[in-house]
């Protein structure tokens, strides 16, 4: 039996985009391309936002939420539960991002009426398992999440954390994220991408001799951005034509503005804002920098690999699951601006090394982490779960 009609749930969604949100959006689009009917439920974070929209042919429904933190969460949970109950006959399976409040509301709504699949995100102190251990009501939420029909672990590290947290082993499924595979980078595509971005805003204008490094992700303390800006002060001393764009949004934006100005880097480091699709930015870039302290499986890193960019990243388990130091990236110690700067300079000064690292990283992404294959494996799991669910229902 096929779970033909899917509802994807992610509390944060465009224009509030991080790795988890981008994956859920890409998943919904690709699942629809592969013949499934998909809808996406999210929160309406601003009253001025429309309550419905279409995201690349996928209907998006924004549910009521208030700005007050605790009350806003309760209002959103109630709205999510109400929608899932009201439209229960219109979907076969619910797919929820994060093991948090959304999962609880979805469980309350569907219970034994529809299968529920959760996907865990993040690892270590910033991951879902740590959140459930530390948050108010976190352990209670964890007990509710135990009851889902399946929990997807995008990385081996997350899989191990779920086991340690007591999730039933038979319900845990290791399924890595995947990304769209763009055309191979060429000087012509790089030039065209830079022209397109410069037309968007003057701050994106680059001189012909300027090299561009990019970071993509949430502007969050755990992403290592303080160290990255400090490293850039060292980079420009040796490579004054290298610029850095920080692509994303998050709570560190004001602090980073201040740090950039204090270091005199306002002409070298740009807070680029949030983009729905970072493909053009990656085509315009020469290097990808990813100094995160902890990661599960980073969608941003996968996208950089697929784009064929040389990569400098931190030596953490989540990154090592995707790239190998000296073979497909240069990995440096966490929270070490000097090592970060040296690695960036080393790649900038060694084109042969940069090309070799980029080619190997792209090859890994193409053969192991394509979005098409990733979504196919997810849908195969969903069909198995739906088939078993319907059999059990007939027995009852």
ABEGO torsion letter per residue (X at the ends): XBBABBBBBBABBOABBBAAAAAAAAAAAAAAAAGBBBBBBBBBABAABBABBBBGGBBBBBBBBBABAAAAAAAAAAAAAAAAAAAAAABABBBBBEBBAAAAAAAAAAEAABBBBBBBBEBEAABAAAAAAABBGAAAAAAAAAABABBBBABAAAAAAAAAAGBBAAABBBBBBBBBBBBBBBAAAAAAAAAAAAAABAAABBBAABBBBBBBEBBBAAAGAAAAAAAAAAAAAABAABBBBBBEBEAAAAAAAAAAAAAGAAAABBBAEBBABAAAAAAABABBBBABABBBBBAAAAAAAAAGBBBBBBBBAAAAAABBBGAABBBBBBGBAAAAAAAAAAAAABAAAAAAAAAAAAAAAAAAABAAAAAAAAAAAAAAAAAAAAAAAAAX
